[in-house]
Amino acid sequence: MNLILINDDGCTSKSSKILMEYLSKKGHFVYCFFPTKDHSATSAGIHINGKIKVQDMERGIYAVDGTPVDCLHIAVNYLKIHGIIPDMVISGINQGLNYGTTIRYSGTVASALEADLYMLQSISVSAEDSLFDKDFRIMMSIIHFIVKYIEMNPINRCININFFGSRYTNMRDINIEFENEVADYRFILPKLEFEQDNDGKIFSSIITCNNKSREYKAGCLMIGLISRNLGLYYNKQNEKWMRQLIENIYAFLLKKERVEEII
């Protein structure tokens, strides 16, 4: 498959490069378009009427001086010029979870959703910070399984994937949740904390995103369906598709009980 890989953490993202190498070894052609710097929480922001510089880095990685959504548009149209038709867009792996209210702000999710404009299948992948100093093999194998499943069973939704903190060493301990049913999507304003200097003329603020969803245990794999036009709406057919995906992931994990079995 021809895969476009994007992120919002920038071209120095370790996890995105590991994912690129893993998917390439699985026989896919992976075209990476990453922002030159961190663009977390930029949502669907784009540059209008401005020139965006793109640098061809080593091993097929392009550094884009723009937002994640800029990366998506540039990637699709650049490949088109060169006669390459992409099959799917993967955004991530984002360092930090994106579910519930946070998807409204996420550049990772927004760039995946933007793929719908080109009628492309898309996946958004995020993981808890604590996982980034651990072995990525199990996450990679699950992502690749979902990629192959979508290739065989297309759906007109973005698949939003979140890996919650765990070593993911025992496949039987992984619990899969359907995000649309369990996450809290109410729009909750971000929390702000202010610090003021002595004369009161200058102050700074720290913005953190509110997420009132219940805590999920370590080892949880959360998967959701999101549409660029319909948001979080899903019908019975979509629900059936998701239930079948979850069942197939469980079956896959039971066959791969130990990390050593993940290739």
C-alpha positions as CSV (number, residue, x, y, z in Angstrom):
1,M,0.0,0.0,0.0
2,N,1.0,3.6,-0.5
3,L,0.8,5.2,3.0
4,I,1.1,8.9,3.9
5,L,2.5,9.3,7.4
6,I,2.0,12.6,9.2
7,N,2.3,13.8,12.8
8,D,2.0,17.0,14.9
9,D,5.1,16.4,17.1
10,G,7.5,17.4,14.3
11,C,10.2,15.8,12.2
12,T,12.3,14.7,15.2
13,S,9.5,12.4,16.5
14,K,11.1,9.0,17.4
15,S,7.8,7.2,17.3
16,S,6.8,8.3,13.8
17,K,10.2,7.2,12.4
18,I,9.9,3.8,14.2
19,L,6.4,3.4,12.7
20,M,7.7,4.4,9.2
21,E,10.5,1.8,9.4
22,Y,8.1,-0.9,10.7
23,L,5.5,-0.3,8.0
24,S,8.3,-0.2,5.3
25,K,9.5,-3.6,6.5
26,K,6.0,-4.9,6.1
27,G,6.2,-4.1,2.4
28,H,4.4,-0.7,2.3
29,F,5.6,2.4,0.6
30,V,5.6,5.1,3.3
31,Y,5.8,8.8,2.5
32,C,6.4,10.9,5.5
33,F,5.5,14.6,5.7
34,F,6.2,16.0,9.1
35,P,6.1,19.6,10.5
36,T,9.5,21.1,11.0
37,K,8.5,21.8,14.7
38,D,6.0,20.7,17.2
39,H,2.5,21.7,16.2
40,S,0.5,20.1,19.0
41,A,-3.0,21.4,19.7
42,T,-3.2,23.3,16.4
43,S,-6.3,21.4,15.4
44,A,-7.2,22.0,11.7
45,G,-5.2,25.2,11.3
46,I,-3.7,25.8,7.9
47,H,-1.6,28.6,6.2
48,I,-3.6,30.7,3.8
49,N,-1.9,32.6,0.9
50,G,1.5,32.0,2.2
51,K,4.5,30.1,0.8
52,I,5.2,26.9,2.7
53,K,8.8,25.6,2.5
54,V,9.2,21.8,2.1
55,Q,12.6,20.2,2.6
56,D,13.4,16.7,1.3
57,M,15.2,15.0,4.2
58,E,16.9,11.6,4.3
59,R,15.0,8.4,3.5
60,G,11.8,9.8,2.1
61,I,11.0,12.2,5.0
62,Y,9.8,15.6,4.1
63,A,10.0,18.5,6.6
64,V,7.1,20.9,6.1
65,D,7.3,24.4,7.5
66,G,3.5,24.3,8.3
67,T,0.8,22.7,10.3
68,P,-0.2,19.0,10.3
69,V,-3.1,19.7,8.0
70,D,-0.7,21.6,5.7
71,C,1.4,18.4,5.7
72,L,-1.6,16.4,4.6
73,H,-2.6,18.6,1.7
74,I,1.0,18.9,0.5
75,A,1.6,15.2,0.8
76,V,-1.5,14.2,-1.3
77,N,-0.9,16.7,-4.0
78,Y,2.9,16.2,-4.2
79,L,2.4,12.4,-4.6
80,K,-0.3,13.1,-7.3
81,I,2.2,15.2,-9.3
82,H,4.6,12.3,-9.2
83,G,1.9,9.8,-10.3
84,I,1.5,8.1,-6.9
85,I,-2.0,7.4,-5.6
86,P,-2.1,7.1,-1.8
87,D,-4.2,4.4,-0.2
88,M,-4.3,5.6,3.4
89,V,-3.2,8.3,5.7
90,I,-1.8,7.6,9.2
91,S,-1.3,10.4,11.7
92,G,1.0,9.7,14.7
93,I,2.2,8.2,16.8
94,N,1.3,11.2,18.9
95,Q,3.1,11.5,22.3
96,G,0.0,12.0,24.5
97,L,-3.5,10.7,24.4
98,N,-6.2,12.1,22.1
99,Y,-9.7,11.0,23.1
100,G,-12.9,12.7,24.4
101,T,-12.7,16.5,24.4
102,T,-9.0,16.6,23.4
103,I,-9.8,15.5,19.8
104,R,-11.2,19.0,19.3
105,Y,-7.7,20.5,19.7
106,S,-5.5,17.7,18.3
107,G,-3.4,18.3,15.2
108,T,-2.9,14.6,15.0
109,V,-6.6,13.9,14.8
110,A,-7.4,16.9,12.5
111,S,-4.8,15.9,9.9
112,A,-6.3,12.4,9.8
113,L,-9.8,13.8,9.4
114,E,-8.7,16.1,6.6
115,A,-8.0,13.0,4.5
116,D,-11.7,12.6,4.0
117,L,-11.5,15.5,1.5
118,Y,-9.6,13.2,-0.7
119,M,-11.8,10.2,0.0
120,L,-8.8,8.5,1.7
121,Q,-9.0,6.0,4.6
122,S,-7.3,7.4,7.7
123,I,-6.0,6.4,11.1
124,S,-5.1,8.7,14.0
125,V,-2.7,7.1,16.6
126,S,-1.8,8.4,20.0
127,A,-0.1,6.9,23.1
128,E,0.3,7.8,26.7
129,D,3.6,9.5,27.5
130,S,4.8,6.7,29.7
131,L,4.9,4.3,26.7
132,F,7.6,6.3,24.9
133,D,10.5,4.9,26.8
134,K,9.3,1.3,26.3
135,D,9.2,-1.3,23.5
136,F,7.0,-0.2,20.6
137,R,6.7,-3.7,18.9
138,I,3.3,-4.5,20.2
139,M,1.8,-1.1,19.3
140,M,3.3,-1.4,15.9
141,S,1.9,-4.9,15.3
142,I,-1.6,-3.7,16.4
143,I,-1.5,-0.6,14.1
144,H,-0.4,-2.8,11.2
145,F,-3.2,-5.3,11.9
146,I,-5.7,-2.4,11.8
147,V,-4.2,-1.0,8.6
148,K,-4.6,-4.4,6.9
149,Y,-8.1,-4.8,8.3
150,I,-9.2,-1.5,6.9
151,E,-7.6,-2.3,3.5
152,M,-9.8,-5.4,3.3
153,N,-12.9,-3.8,5.0
154,P,-13.0,-0.1,4.1
155,I,-15.1,2.3,6.2
156,N,-16.0,6.0,5.6
157,R,-14.7,7.1,9.0
158,C,-11.4,8.0,10.6
159,I,-10.2,5.4,13.1
160,N,-8.9,7.0,16.3
161,I,-6.6,4.8,18.3
162,N,-5.2,5.4,21.8
163,F,-2.8,3.3,23.7
164,F,-3.0,3.7,27.5
165,G,0.1,3.3,29.7
166,S,1.4,-0.2,30.1
167,R,4.3,-2.4,29.0
168,Y,2.0,-4.3,26.8
169,T,3.9,-7.5,27.4
170,N,0.9,-9.8,28.1
171,M,-1.5,-9.8,25.2
172,R,-4.3,-11.3,27.3
173,D,-4.2,-8.3,29.7
174,I,-5.1,-5.8,26.9
175,N,-8.7,-4.5,27.2
176,I,-10.3,-2.8,24.1
177,E,-12.8,0.0,24.6
178,F,-15.1,1.6,21.9
179,E,-14.3,5.3,22.3
180,N,-17.7,6.6,21.0
181,E,-19.5,4.8,23.8
182,V,-17.2,5.5,26.8
183,A,-15.4,8.8,26.3
184,D,-16.8,12.2,27.4
185,Y,-17.2,14.5,24.3
186,R,-18.8,17.4,26.0
187,F,-17.1,20.7,25.2
188,I,-15.3,21.6,28.4
189,L,-13.2,24.8,28.3
190,P,-9.5,24.5,29.0
191,K,-8.1,25.2,32.4
192,L,-6.0,28.4,32.8
193,E,-3.5,29.3,35.4
194,F,-2.2,32.8,35.6
195,E,1.1,34.2,36.9
196,Q,1.6,38.0,37.3
197,D,4.7,40.0,37.7
198,N,5.3,42.6,40.4
199,D,3.9,45.7,38.6
200,G,0.9,43.8,37.2
201,K,1.6,44.8,33.6
202,I,2.7,41.5,32.3
203,F,1.2,38.1,33.1
204,S,1.6,34.6,31.7
205,S,-0.8,31.8,31.6
206,I,-0.7,28.0,31.4
207,I,-3.4,26.3,29.4
208,T,-4.2,22.6,30.0
209,C,-7.1,20.7,28.3
210,N,-9.9,19.5,30.5
211,N,-10.9,15.9,30.0
212,K,-13.6,14.6,32.3
213,S,-13.6,11.0,30.9
214,R,-13.2,8.3,33.5
215,E,-9.8,6.9,34.2
216,Y,-8.8,3.9,32.1
217,K,-6.6,1.1,33.4
218,A,-3.1,0.5,32.1
219,G,-3.2,-1.7,29.0
220,C,-6.4,-0.3,27.6
221,L,-6.6,0.1,23.8
222,M,-9.3,2.6,22.9
223,I,-10.6,2.8,19.3
224,G,-13.1,5.3,18.0
225,L,-14.9,6.3,14.8
226,I,-14.8,10.0,13.8
227,S,-16.1,11.7,10.6
228,R,-14.9,15.1,9.3
229,N,-18.5,16.0,8.3
230,L,-20.6,14.1,10.8
231,G,-18.4,14.3,13.9
232,L,-18.9,11.4,16.3
233,Y,-22.2,10.2,14.8
234,Y,-22.2,6.5,13.9
235,N,-25.0,4.2,12.7
236,K,-25.7,0.6,13.3
237,Q,-23.6,-0.4,10.3
238,N,-20.6,1.5,11.7
239,E,-21.1,0.0,15.1
240,K,-21.2,-3.5,13.6
241,W,-18.0,-2.8,11.7
242,M,-16.3,-1.6,14.9
243,R,-17.5,-4.7,16.9
244,Q,-16.0,-6.9,14.2
245,L,-12.7,-5.0,14.2
246,I,-12.5,-5.4,18.0
247,E,-13.3,-9.1,17.8
248,N,-10.6,-9.6,15.2
249,I,-8.0,-7.6,17.2
250,Y,-8.7,-9.9,20.3
251,A,-8.3,-12.9,18.1
252,F,-5.0,-11.6,16.7
253,L,-3.7,-10.8,20.3
254,L,-4.6,-14.3,21.5
255,K,-2.3,-15.7,18.7
256,K,0.5,-13.3,19.8
257,E,0.6,-14.0,23.5
258,R,4.2,-12.9,24.1
259,V,6.3,-9.9,22.9
260,E,8.8,-12.4,21.4
261,E,6.1,-13.5,19.0
262,I,5.6,-10.0,17.6
263,I,7.6,-9.7,14.4
